[in-house]
């Protein structure tokens, strides 16, 4: 059994990745400071608490488990917060990632799968976004992720670090078995926020801006099911194991859904009423982000099987009703 270090493995995407890794014959070793993750989500392998800024702690974990690869999810990721607190995002995301990369290389762990984001592309309406599209992030979350991509390329040139970079679009849904799911405090992602409203845990949904240059005036996003997303990460790990070249892959479906469309589908899936308010735009939000790439399908053999809007909302609603972590 091969150990794989999963930073942020107690978080939303990381915990689903750990399940996918375990199902593929790996031992996922979660490294998480629990600032936004949940220890209850660590169900598929060992847990090591620590922060990416703590090089000595990282060295201990690398020596203990001798992982064959790193899957790096740990990051701050709230667009609005990143707009208001850029220093926090550069310090946590960039400096923390640099410390992790140096620790991995010094430990001889040379395969690195990185969780990046479509936010590195910025606001490019009516542009087909593929891996060669210009990167013009509009917030420090996107900027910090772009910087980490450059750091990986620098260490490729200097040390031969092998890496796969995944720039993914909006992640949604949950494990259909409800072993793990999406749970943030505070919750900022659209679908779980909407489900909180229909479940009576919030009084109303605020739609941030209805004057965007989109068909119904609300932001459009490309949603990908979290289980499909983490399947791609396992494929990326195997890509590196096979000695293939360092590569960037977009992970999206090529289909965008507006906020209004998501809200309406939540009404249908839950068969419950939903109160909505209209608020101002949030700083740093782009009007439309949709993938135009088929590289992951053509080269990795990645085929998103659950990434329809009804399926993502259905799985999220199932988790919302049946799954939980102790607070």
C-alpha positions as CSV (number, residue, x, y, z in Angstrom):
1,X,0.0,0.0,0.0
2,X,1.3,3.4,-1.0
3,X,1.0,6.4,1.4
4,X,-0.2,9.7,-0.1
5,X,-0.1,12.9,1.9
6,X,-3.3,14.8,1.5
7,X,-3.1,18.4,2.8
8,X,-6.5,19.7,3.7
9,X,-7.8,16.1,3.9
10,X,-10.3,17.1,6.6
11,X,-12.0,19.6,4.4
12,X,-14.7,19.3,1.8
13,X,-12.8,18.3,-1.3
14,X,-9.9,16.7,0.6
15,X,-12.1,14.3,2.5
16,X,-13.7,13.1,-0.7
17,X,-10.3,12.7,-2.2
18,X,-9.2,10.5,0.7
19,X,-12.2,8.3,0.0
20,X,-11.3,8.0,-3.6
21,X,-7.7,7.3,-2.8
22,X,-8.6,4.5,-0.4
23,X,-10.9,3.0,-2.9
24,X,-8.0,2.9,-5.4
25,X,-5.6,1.1,-3.1
26,X,-3.7,4.1,-1.5
27,X,-3.4,5.1,2.1
28,X,-4.4,8.7,2.4
29,X,-2.6,10.5,5.2
30,X,-4.5,13.6,6.1
31,X,-2.5,16.7,7.2
32,X,-4.8,19.5,8.4
33,X,-4.8,22.2,11.0
34,X,-8.6,21.9,11.4
35,X,-9.1,25.7,10.9
36,X,-11.8,24.9,8.4
37,X,-11.8,21.1,8.2
38,X,-13.4,18.6,10.5
39,X,-11.6,15.7,12.2
40,X,-14.9,13.7,11.8
41,X,-14.3,13.8,8.1
42,X,-11.0,11.8,8.4
43,X,-12.3,8.3,7.9
44,X,-10.1,6.6,5.3
45,X,-6.6,6.8,6.7
46,X,-4.3,8.3,9.4
47,X,-4.7,11.9,10.6
48,X,-1.8,14.2,11.4
49,X,-2.7,17.7,12.8
50,X,-0.4,20.5,11.7
51,X,0.0,23.7,9.8
52,X,1.8,24.2,6.5
53,X,3.8,27.0,8.1
54,X,5.4,24.5,10.5
55,X,8.3,23.0,8.6
56,X,9.5,20.9,11.5
57,X,6.0,19.3,11.8
58,X,6.0,18.6,8.0
59,X,9.4,17.0,8.2
60,X,8.2,14.7,11.0
61,X,5.2,13.6,8.9
62,X,7.2,13.0,5.8
63,X,9.7,10.9,7.7
64,X,7.0,8.9,9.4
65,X,4.9,8.0,6.3
66,X,7.4,8.3,3.4
67,X,4.6,9.2,1.0
68,X,4.9,8.6,-2.7
69,X,3.0,11.8,-3.5
70,X,1.3,14.9,-2.2
71,X,-2.2,15.9,-3.0
72,X,-2.4,19.6,-2.0
73,X,-5.8,20.9,-1.2
74,X,-5.2,23.0,1.9
75,X,-5.9,26.7,1.3
76,X,-8.1,29.6,2.2
77,X,-10.7,29.9,-0.6
78,X,-13.3,32.6,0.0
79,X,-13.3,35.1,-2.8
80,X,-14.9,37.9,-0.8
81,X,-12.5,37.5,2.1
82,X,-9.5,37.3,-0.2
83,X,-10.6,40.6,-1.7
84,X,-10.6,42.2,1.7
85,X,-7.6,40.5,3.2
86,X,-5.0,39.8,0.5
87,X,-2.1,39.5,2.9
88,X,-3.9,36.7,4.7
89,X,-4.2,34.8,1.4
90,X,-0.7,35.4,0.2
91,X,0.7,34.4,3.6
92,X,-1.4,31.3,4.1
93,X,-1.7,29.9,0.5
94,X,1.6,30.9,-1.1
95,X,4.0,30.8,1.8
96,X,2.4,27.6,3.2
97,X,2.6,25.9,-0.2
98,X,6.2,26.9,-0.6
99,X,7.1,25.4,2.7
100,X,5.2,22.2,1.8
101,X,7.0,21.9,-1.6
102,X,10.4,22.4,-0.1
103,X,9.7,19.8,2.6
104,X,8.4,17.3,0.0
105,X,11.5,17.7,-2.1
106,X,13.9,17.4,0.8
107,X,12.0,14.2,1.8
108,X,12.4,12.8,-1.8
109,X,8.6,13.0,-2.5
110,X,8.7,14.2,-6.0
111,X,5.1,13.7,-7.3
112,X,2.8,16.6,-6.5
113,X,-0.9,17.1,-7.5
114,X,-2.1,20.6,-6.9
115,X,-5.6,21.9,-6.4
116,X,-5.7,25.2,-8.4
117,X,-8.7,27.1,-9.6
118,X,-10.4,28.7,-12.6
119,X,-10.2,31.9,-10.6
120,X,-6.7,32.3,-12.1
121,X,-8.3,33.2,-15.4
122,X,-10.2,36.1,-14.0
123,X,-13.2,37.8,-15.7
124,X,-13.1,36.8,-19.4
125,X,-16.6,36.8,-20.6
126,X,-17.4,35.2,-24.0
127,X,-13.9,33.6,-24.0
128,X,-13.5,29.8,-24.2
129,X,-11.4,29.0,-21.2
130,X,-8.8,26.3,-21.8
131,X,-5.5,25.6,-20.3
132,X,-3.7,28.1,-22.6
133,X,-6.1,31.0,-21.8
134,X,-4.4,34.1,-20.3
135,X,-4.5,34.2,-16.5
136,X,-5.8,37.5,-15.1
137,X,-7.1,36.8,-11.6
138,X,-9.4,39.5,-10.1
139,X,-8.9,38.6,-6.5
140,X,-6.0,37.4,-4.2
141,X,-7.4,33.9,-4.0
142,X,-6.9,33.5,-7.7
143,X,-3.6,35.4,-7.6
144,X,-2.3,33.2,-4.8
145,X,-3.1,30.0,-6.7
146,X,-1.5,31.3,-9.9
147,X,1.6,32.1,-7.9
148,X,1.8,28.5,-6.6
149,X,1.6,27.2,-10.1
150,X,4.6,29.3,-10.9
151,X,6.4,28.0,-7.9
152,X,5.8,24.4,-9.0
153,X,7.3,25.2,-12.4
154,X,10.3,26.8,-10.8
155,X,10.9,23.7,-8.7
156,X,10.4,21.5,-11.8
157,X,13.3,23.3,-13.5
158,X,15.5,23.4,-10.4
159,X,14.8,20.0,-8.8
160,X,12.8,17.9,-11.3
161,X,9.5,18.1,-9.3
162,X,6.8,16.3,-11.1
163,X,3.4,17.9,-10.9
164,X,-0.2,17.9,-12.2
165,X,-2.2,21.1,-11.8
166,X,-5.9,21.0,-11.8
167,X,-7.8,24.3,-12.4
168,X,-11.3,23.5,-11.5
169,X,-14.5,25.3,-11.7
170,X,-17.3,25.3,-9.0
171,X,-17.4,22.1,-7.0
172,X,-20.7,20.9,-5.8
173,X,-22.5,17.8,-4.5
174,X,-21.5,15.3,-1.9
175,X,-20.6,11.6,-1.4
176,X,-23.7,9.8,-2.3
177,X,-23.1,7.4,0.6
178,X,-23.1,10.4,3.0
179,X,-19.8,9.3,4.6
180,X,-18.4,12.8,4.0
181,X,-19.9,15.9,2.6
182,X,-19.8,19.7,2.4
183,X,-19.8,21.6,5.7
184,X,-18.2,25.0,6.1
185,X,-18.5,27.5,9.0
186,X,-19.5,30.0,7.8
187,X,-21.0,28.5,4.6
188,X,-20.5,30.6,1.5
189,X,-21.1,28.1,-1.4
190,X,-24.3,28.7,-3.2
191,X,-25.9,25.2,-3.2
192,X,-25.5,24.5,0.6
193,X,-26.6,28.0,1.4
194,X,-29.7,27.5,-0.7
195,X,-30.4,24.2,1.0
196,X,-30.0,25.9,4.4
197,X,-32.7,28.4,3.4
198,X,-35.2,25.7,2.2
199,X,-34.5,23.8,5.4
200,X,-35.3,26.8,7.6
201,X,-31.8,27.3,8.9
202,X,-31.5,30.7,7.2
203,X,-34.3,33.2,6.6
204,X,-33.6,34.0,3.0
205,X,-31.1,33.7,0.2
206,X,-29.3,36.9,-1.0
207,X,-28.5,36.9,-4.7
208,X,-25.4,39.1,-5.1
209,X,-26.1,41.0,-8.3
210,X,-28.7,40.6,-11.0
211,X,-27.2,43.1,-13.5
212,X,-24.4,41.0,-15.0
213,X,-24.1,40.5,-18.7
214,X,-25.6,37.1,-18.6
215,X,-28.9,35.7,-19.9
216,X,-30.8,36.3,-16.6
217,X,-28.4,38.9,-15.1
218,X,-26.9,36.5,-12.4
219,X,-23.5,35.0,-12.4
220,X,-22.9,31.9,-14.4
221,X,-20.7,29.1,-13.2
222,X,-19.6,25.6,-14.4
223,X,-20.4,23.1,-11.7
224,X,-18.6,19.8,-11.3
225,X,-19.5,17.1,-8.9
226,X,-17.0,16.6,-6.1
227,X,-16.9,12.8,-6.7
228,X,-16.0,13.4,-10.3
229,X,-13.4,16.0,-9.3
230,X,-11.6,13.7,-6.9
231,X,-11.6,10.9,-9.5
232,X,-9.6,13.2,-11.7
233,X,-7.1,13.6,-8.9
234,X,-6.5,9.9,-8.6
235,X,-6.0,9.8,-12.4
236,X,-3.6,12.7,-12.1
237,X,-1.6,10.8,-9.4
238,X,-1.5,7.7,-11.7
239,X,-0.4,10.0,-14.6
240,X,2.7,11.0,-12.6
241,X,3.4,7.4,-11.5
242,X,3.5,6.4,-15.2
243,X,6.3,9.0,-15.8
244,X,4.2,11.3,-18.0
245,X,5.0,15.0,-18.4
246,X,3.9,17.7,-16.0
247,X,0.5,19.0,-17.1
248,X,-2.3,21.4,-16.4
249,X,-5.9,20.3,-16.7
250,X,-9.1,22.2,-16.4
251,X,-11.9,20.3,-14.6
252,X,-15.3,21.5,-15.7
253,X,-18.2,20.2,-17.8
254,X,-18.4,23.0,-20.4
255,X,-21.9,23.8,-19.3
256,X,-22.7,26.9,-17.2
257,X,-25.6,27.5,-14.8
258,X,-26.8,30.8,-13.5
259,X,-27.6,31.5,-9.9
260,X,-31.3,31.7,-10.8
261,X,-31.1,28.3,-12.5
262,X,-29.4,26.7,-9.4
263,X,-32.1,28.2,-7.1
264,X,-34.9,26.9,-9.3
265,X,-33.4,23.4,-9.4
266,X,-33.1,23.4,-5.6
267,X,-36.8,24.3,-5.4
268,X,-37.6,21.3,-7.6
269,X,-35.2,18.9,-5.8
270,X,-36.5,19.7,-2.4
271,X,-40.1,20.6,-3.3
272,X,-40.0,23.4,-0.8
273,X,-40.4,27.2,-1.1
274,X,-37.5,29.5,-1.1
275,X,-37.3,33.2,-0.2
276,X,-34.8,35.3,-2.1
277,X,-33.5,38.9,-1.7
278,X,-31.4,40.8,-4.2
279,X,-28.2,42.3,-2.9
280,X,-25.2,44.2,-4.5
281,X,-22.5,42.5,-6.4
282,X,-19.6,41.1,-4.4
283,X,-16.2,42.5,-5.1
284,X,-14.0,40.1,-7.2
285,X,-16.9,38.1,-8.6
286,X,-16.7,37.3,-12.3
287,X,-19.8,37.3,-14.5
288,X,-19.1,33.9,-16.2
289,X,-16.6,31.1,-15.7
290,X,-17.1,28.1,-17.9
291,X,-14.5,25.5,-19.1
292,X,-13.9,25.1,-22.8
293,X,-11.4,22.3,-22.4
294,X,-11.5,18.6,-23.2
295,X,-7.9,17.9,-22.3
296,X,-8.7,16.0,-19.1
297,X,-11.1,13.7,-21.0
298,X,-8.7,13.2,-24.0
299,X,-5.5,12.7,-22.0
300,X,-6.5,11.4,-18.5
301,X,-9.6,9.6,-19.6
302,X,-11.7,11.6,-17.2
303,X,-15.4,11.3,-17.7
304,X,-17.6,13.3,-15.2
305,X,-20.4,10.9,-14.5
306,X,-22.4,12.8,-11.8
307,X,-21.9,16.4,-12.9
308,X,-25.5,17.2,-13.9
309,X,-27.2,20.0,-11.9
310,X,-30.1,17.7,-10.6
311,X,-27.6,15.0,-9.5
312,X,-25.3,17.4,-7.7
313,X,-28.2,19.0,-5.9
314,X,-29.8,15.7,-5.1
315,X,-26.5,14.4,-3.5
316,X,-26.0,17.6,-1.7
317,X,-29.6,17.5,-0.3
318,X,-29.1,13.9,0.8
319,X,-26.0,14.9,2.8
320,X,-27.8,17.9,4.1
321,X,-30.5,15.7,5.5
322,X,-28.5,12.7,6.7
323,X,-24.9,13.6,7.1
324,X,-23.1,15.8,9.7
325,X,-19.9,16.4,11.6
326,X,-19.8,17.2,15.3
327,X,-19.4,20.9,15.8
